[in-house]
Amino acid sequence: MSEFVWWKHGVIYQIYPRSFRDSNSDGVGDIRGITDSIDYIAELGVDAIWISPVNKSPMLDFGYDIEDYREIDPLFGTMDDFLDLMKQCHDRNIRVIMDLVVNHTSDRHNWFLESRSSRNNPKRDWYIWHPGSGTRPPNRWKSAFGGSAWEFDERTGEYYLHSFLKEQPDLNWRNPELKKAVFDMMSFWLDLGVDGFRLDVVNWFIKDKKLRDNPVTMRPFHPERHKYDRNRPEVHDLLREMRVMTDRYRDRMLVGEVFTLIPGDPELSARFIGNGMDQLHMAFDFSIIYRFWSARGFYRALKKWYRAIPAGGWPAIVLSNHDQPRGRSRYLGPPGSDARARVASVFLLTVRGTPFLYYGEELGMKNARLRKSDIVDPLGHKFWPIYKGRDLSRGPMPWDGSENGGFSPVNPWLPADPDCENISVLKQSSDPYSMLTMHRRIISLRKQYRELSMGDFIPVLKGWRGIIAYYRKYGSDTSFIALNFTASEKKIDLNHRGQWRVLFSTHRTSYKFFTDLKFRLHPNEAIIVKRIGDM
């Protein structure tokens, strides 16, 4: 039997630092705010935290435009603050994962300042430059933030590539000196004790050498099929080298964001895991995030993801993050009800794979309610009101019932939820039936019963009639999970001999026994039962 591996069998908690906790009363969350909350994180029971970027940045894309990879931005604190956070986490056996944004840098990064200084600069080829064709850019590639992906630079008379903002020039990963510089930077953080990296838009790293035009589509918001500016085969050779470098350090991990359009692409994401041992340790597939509330839809997306994963690979499971609307708001359901969010959380924490829990998801946080004047995301500014941007999922964490939910004594960078008192950590911590208590309970069960984190996944009810049900089995230990996605009562009748004890239910307050897995599910009930009798 394999031993517990933190990145495979634990729970990873994503923290968006601007919105987690403000320790210095400037309205922006920071590293010390995370450290001040370390006991809360430990009590939640997670095994690692992934921190969105805290490197020095002009913050035009809120940290995803890095000016210096080896410095902490003063907005978030100091290097000493970061090292103290790592120590506090490691003292509690919590790992720390950094966001690694290396598809592009800020245009204020010294590498780019040198690159654009002249056509003959030694770092010119560290970015992607081209003279274009007359007064036209090299091709028709579009930026993810709208408009051409090429910006003309008056100083040197050439265009540079930017897949996002024009202030985020793309790195040229085909240049061996650039690659060495990034690997050296990664080693710098690994030497300091960082436990892994989440790689931003990993499938965008390599571009077509000939800069060929992408095929045109008829979709108004997606006018091209990204054949040549993303998903190039050479990226897998690069990731193999990155894995070799990372594996020189003990027990570290790489997880990649494979950015795709709706409805997701599990086969593409799985390719970034390679054979399971030679590229990324894990990759994100967002197919489930893109699904409407449907047991059949959730199951089919999960089945495709499992089927795509190589034999030696391991799936990451995610329902919310800093770029997508929060799950609680996507799932809707009756006004004021968190019933669907509870079912989704039990799904997240009990299917096979590593759950990535987004800050506030354990509280049932909803999308922020923002006016146009509140929006700070450049995407929200550009596409309002068709698309309101990513700020909706980045609201301040509600800690208590005080002003701004205890996040900050001053007006925060995004407005706090007016209902923050009712969903706050303080209120939910003392409520045995709250979302927070539920998450703590299930994460604790994962640690107590190894089949819930390490076991095989054996589906028995596959979404038909609104039910997903499955066994998790590890050696002689078996648990059974049933999820009712509907507002109707459902019957479970599996005739599986033996005695089963209820470990958790969203609806049952007295933990009873079942015989032969014959019972009725309440509307929107999620239940975990463990076999204690003979098969």
Secondary structure in CASP SS format (residue, H / E / C, confidence):
PFRMAT SS
TARGET T0000
AUTHOR 0000-0000-0000
METHOD secondary structure of the structure
MODEL  1
M C 1.00
S C 1.00
E C 1.00
F C 1.00
V C 1.00
W H 1.00
W H 1.00
K H 1.00
H H 1.00
G C 1.00
V C 1.00
I E 1.00
Y E 1.00
Q E 1.00
I E 1.00
Y C 1.00
P H 1.00
R H 1.00
S H 1.00
F C 1.00
R C 1.00
D C 1.00
S C 1.00
N C 1.00
S C 1.00
D C 1.00
G C 1.00
V C 1.00
G C 1.00
D C 1.00
I H 1.00
R H 1.00
G H 1.00
I H 1.00
T H 1.00
D H 1.00
S C 1.00
I H 1.00
D H 1.00
Y H 1.00
I H 1.00
A H 1.00
E H 1.00
L H 1.00
G C 1.00
V C 1.00
D C 1.00
A E 1.00
I E 1.00
W E 1.00
I E 1.00
S C 1.00
P C 1.00
V C 1.00
N E 1.00
K E 1.00
S C 1.00
P C 1.00
M C 1.00
L C 1.00
D C 1.00
F C 1.00
G C 1.00
Y C 1.00
D C 1.00
I C 1.00
E C 1.00
D E 1.00
Y E 1.00
R E 1.00
E E 1.00
I E 1.00
D C 1.00
P C 1.00
L C 1.00
F C 1.00
G C 1.00
T C 1.00
M H 1.00
D H 1.00
D H 1.00
F H 1.00
L H 1.00
D H 1.00
L H 1.00
M H 1.00
K H 1.00
Q H 1.00
C H 1.00
H H 1.00
D H 1.00
R C 1.00
N C 1.00
I C 1.00
R E 1.00
V E 1.00
I E 1.00
M E 1.00
D E 1.00
L E 1.00
V C 1.00
V C 1.00
N C 1.00
H E 1.00
T C 1.00
S C 1.00
D C 1.00
R C 1.00
H C 1.00
N H 1.00
W H 1.00
F H 1.00
L H 1.00
E H 1.00
S H 1.00
R C 1.00
S C 1.00
S C 1.00
R C 1.00
N C 1.00
N C 1.00
P C 1.00
K C 1.00
R H 1.00
D H 1.00
W H 1.00
Y E 1.00
I C 1.00
W E 1.00
H E 1.00
P C 1.00
G C 1.00
S E 1.00
G C 1.00
T C 1.00
R E 1.00
P C 1.00
P C 1.00
N C 1.00
R C 1.00
W C 1.00
K E 1.00
S C 1.00
A C 1.00
F C 1.00
G C 1.00
G C 1.00
S E 1.00
A C 1.00
W E 1.00
E E 1.00
F E 1.00
D E 1.00
E C 1.00
R C 1.00
T C 1.00
G C 1.00
E E 1.00
Y E 1.00
Y E 1.00
L E 1.00
H C 1.00
S C 1.00
F C 1.00
L C 1.00
K C 1.00
E C 1.00
Q C 1.00
P C 1.00
D E 1.00
L E 1.00
N C 1.00
W C 1.00
R C 1.00
N C 1.00
P H 1.00
E H 1.00
L H 1.00
K H 1.00
K H 1.00
A H 1.00
V H 1.00
F H 1.00
D H 1.00
M H 1.00
M H 1.00
S H 1.00
F H 1.00
W H 1.00
L H 1.00
D H 1.00
L H 1.00
G C 1.00
V C 1.00
D C 1.00
G E 1.00
F E 1.00
R E 1.00
L E 1.00
D C 1.00
V C 1.00
V H 1.00
N H 1.00
W H 1.00
F C 1.00
I C 1.00
K C 1.00
D C 1.00
K C 1.00
K C 1.00
L C 1.00
R C 1.00
D C 1.00
N C 1.00
P C 1.00
V E 1.00
T C 1.00
M C 1.00
R C 1.00
P C 1.00
F C 1.00
H C 1.00
P C 1.00
E E 1.00
R C 1.00
H C 1.00
K C 1.00
Y C 1.00
D C 1.00
R C 1.00
N C 1.00
R C 1.00
P C 1.00
E H 1.00
V H 1.00
H H 1.00
D H 1.00
L H 1.00
L H 1.00
R H 1.00
E H 1.00
M H 1.00
R H 1.00
V H 1.00
M H 1.00
T H 1.00
D C 1.00
R C 1.00
Y C 1.00
R C 1.00
D C 1.00
R C 1.00
M E 1.00
L E 1.00
V E 1.00
G E 1.00
E E 1.00
V C 1.00
F C 1.00
T C 1.00
L C 1.00
I C 1.00
P C 1.00
G C 1.00
D C 1.00
P H 1.00
E H 1.00
L H 1.00
S H 1.00
A H 1.00
R H 1.00
F C 1.00
I C 1.00
G C 1.00
N C 1.00
G C 1.00
M C 1.00
D C 1.00
Q C 1.00
L C 1.00
H C 1.00
M E 1.00
A E 1.00
F E 1.00
D C 1.00
F C 1.00
S C 1.00
I C 1.00
I C 1.00
Y C 1.00
R C 1.00
F C 1.00
W C 1.00
S C 1.00
A H 1.00
R H 1.00
G H 1.00
F H 1.00
Y H 1.00
R H 1.00
A H 1.00
L H 1.00
K H 1.00
K H 1.00
W H 1.00
Y H 1.00
R H 1.00
A H 1.00
I C 1.00
P C 1.00
A C 1.00
G C 1.00
G C 1.00
W C 1.00
P C 1.00
A E 1.00
I E 1.00
V E 1.00
L C 1.00
S C 1.00
N C 1.00
H C 1.00
D C 1.00
Q C 1.00
P C 1.00
R C 1.00
G H 1.00
R H 1.00
S H 1.00
R H 1.00
Y H 1.00
L C 1.00
G C 1.00
P C 1.00
P C 1.00
G C 1.00
S C 1.00
D C 1.00
A H 1.00
R H 1.00
A H 1.00
R H 1.00
V H 1.00
A H 1.00
S H 1.00
V H 1.00
F H 1.00
L H 1.00
L H 1.00
T H 1.00
V C 1.00
R C 1.00
G C 1.00
T E 1.00
P E 1.00
F E 1.00
L E 1.00
Y E 1.00
Y C 1.00
G C 1.00
E H 1.00
E H 1.00
L H 1.00
G C 1.00
M C 1.00
K C 1.00
N C 1.00
A C 1.00
R C 1.00
L C 1.00
R C 1.00
K H 1.00
S H 1.00
D H 1.00
I C 1.00
V C 1.00
D C 1.00
P H 1.00
L H 1.00
G H 1.00
H H 1.00
K H 1.00
F H 1.00
W C 1.00
P C 1.00
I C 1.00
Y C 1.00
K C 1.00
G C 1.00
R C 1.00
D H 1.00
L H 1.00
S H 1.00
R C 1.00
G C 1.00
P C 1.00
M C 1.00
P C 1.00
W C 1.00
D C 1.00
G C 1.00
S C 1.00
E H 1.00
N H 1.00
G H 1.00
G H 1.00
F C 1.00
S C 1.00
P C 1.00
V C 1.00
N C 1.00
P C 1.00
W C 1.00
L C 1.00
P C 1.00
A C 1.00
D C 1.00
P C 1.00
D C 1.00
C H 1.00
E H 1.00
N H 1.00
I H 1.00
S C 1.00
V H 1.00
L H 1.00
K H 1.00
Q H 1.00
S H 1.00
S C 1.00
D C 1.00
P C 1.00
Y C 1.00
S C 1.00
M H 1.00
L H 1.00
T H 1.00
M H 1.00
H H 1.00
R H 1.00
R H 1.00
I H 1.00
I H 1.00
S H 1.00
L H 1.00
R H 1.00
K H 1.00
Q H 1.00
Y C 1.00
R C 1.00
E H 1.00
L H 1.00
S H 1.00
M H 1.00
G C 1.00
D E 1.00
F E 1.00
I E 1.00
P E 1.00
V E 1.00
L E 1.00
K E 1.00
G C 1.00
W H 1.00
R H 1.00
G H 1.00
I E 1.00
I E 1.00
A E 1.00
Y E 1.00
Y E 1.00
R E 1.00
K E 1.00
Y E 1.00
G C 1.00
S C 1.00
D E 1.00
T E 1.00
S E 1.00
F E 1.00
I E 1.00
A E 1.00
L E 1.00
N E 1.00
F C 1.00
T C 1.00
A C 1.00
S C 1.00
E C 1.00
K E 1.00
K E 1.00
I E 1.00
D E 1.00
L C 1.00
N C 1.00
H C 1.00
R C 1.00
G C 1.00
Q E 1.00
W E 1.00
R E 1.00
V E 1.00
L E 1.00
F E 1.00
S E 1.00
T C 1.00
H C 1.00
R C 1.00
T C 1.00
S C 1.00
Y C 1.00
K C 1.00
F E 1.00
F E 1.00
T E 1.00
D C 1.00
L C 1.00
K E 1.00
F E 1.00
R E 1.00
L E 1.00
H C 1.00
P C 1.00
N C 1.00
E C 1.00
A E 1.00
I E 1.00
I E 1.00
V E 1.00
K E 1.00
R E 1.00
I C 1.00
G C 1.00
D C 1.00
M C 1.00
END
